[in-house]
Amino acid sequence: MAEKKNSARVELHIPRSGPKTEQQVVIGVNGVNYVIPKGQRVTVPDYVAAEYERSIRASDKMFRNKEDLIQKEDGELKAE
């Protein structure tokens, strides 16, 4: 996603995960890193929020695929 100098700004909220996890998230776009604190609403360029949302979707998909593979493997083991 191309970075734009006059990009719209949007509000982003990243929920806290727990006391033993990182209290911030680093989002990198085109070589620029944005450090976003968890549990606070911050205003960021729209492409930073879009990258965060894309990463969440990718993570969710990875976990669903992993669960599907585990279930498939369990079914094959039971069939033997």
Steps between C-alpha positions, in 0.01 A plus 500: 500500500649831399564758768348840429607829654142635523336174600181506704537430870284253687460385857658167592454301820705190570367312804727400784599133504610448858762612750777271369473601134647796319315821581546637150485386139745606232342538155738552212391648168750572221796512736332727757415350840206617709497405870139467614424459873249231586184603683497858371324666209749668269470683170710353221517527120233282339760271340641413846153395622448305176829313553403414859162368385665301219741341748212401731313336209817313396559381856139380534526313170825334606346375826189370317719315250708355782188377681364347177827314442504369857139377470576339164805325644303381803231357266761316294660352812162375629423341161814285517 
